[in-house]
């Protein structure tokens, strides 16, 4: 079953976060993921508002989790840790 990787982000250091984004995209693609929403318009209805919202679709929950744990993504994540406040989850789709 496909899965969605959903991130809600407040960027606190745009330069460092830019390095994260530069490295994260290829890591996500390497694991079969592709972006279906990235930083576009949104309406916050509940919960904490984050200025950046990203959704990537993967072939499976396992592929998305494998991406997160991969050396390539972890290298990217090192740039995001001190450059943002974020929540990230993976959820299976019903398709």
N, C-alpha and C positions, 0 to 999 in steps of 0.2 A: 504494500500500500504506500502511495506517496506520502511525504511529510513536509510540513512547513516549518521553517526556521524563522522565528519572529523575534525581532530585536527592537527595543525602545531605548533611545539613547539621548543623553544630553552631552554634547561635546564641550569640554572645558579647555582643551588645548588643540585648536584646529590644525596646527602644523604637525604635531605628533599623530593626531587622529588621521590625517591625510596619509601618513606612512602606513598606518593600519589598513586603511581602505585599499591602498595600492597593493598590499600583500594578500589581503583577505579575499579579494575577488578571484584571483587565480587558484587559491586553495579551495574555494567553494566550487569552482568549475571543475577542478580535478576530481572532486568527489561526486560529480553528476548534478550539482546544484546550479540553479540559475535564478536571477533576481526577477521577481514579479512586482515588487514595489520597493522603491529606494528613495527616501527623502521627499516624496511628493506631498501634495496637499492632503490634509487630514482634518477631522473634527474629533476633538477629545470629548467623549461623552461621560466617562467615569474614570476614576483612578488618577494617578499622577501623570501629568502631561510631560512628555519628552518631545523635544523639537525634531528629532530624527527618528523615523520609523522605517524598518527594513523587513521585507519578507522575501525569503528565498525558498524555492521548491526543490526538493530532493526526491530521488526515486524511492527512498524508504527512510524510516526513522533511523535505522541502523547506519545508512549512508550519511545522514546528517550528523549523527553522533560521532561517527568515525572521522568526519571532517573536523568537527570541533576538537577532537583529541589528537589530530594529526600534527606532526612536527611543523608543517607549513602554516597551519592556522595558529598554532601556539606561538610561533614566531611573530605573526601578525598581531596577535592578542597582546603580546608584550608592549606594543606601542599604544594600545587602547586603554590598558589598565589605569594608567595615571593621566590619561587624556580625556576620560569620559566617565559618566555614571550611566549604567546600563542594566537592563534586564534582557535575558535571552531565554527562549524556550523552544522546544521542538514538539510539534503535535502532528499526529497522523491525520490525514484527510479522510473523508468518507468516500472518495472516488476510487 
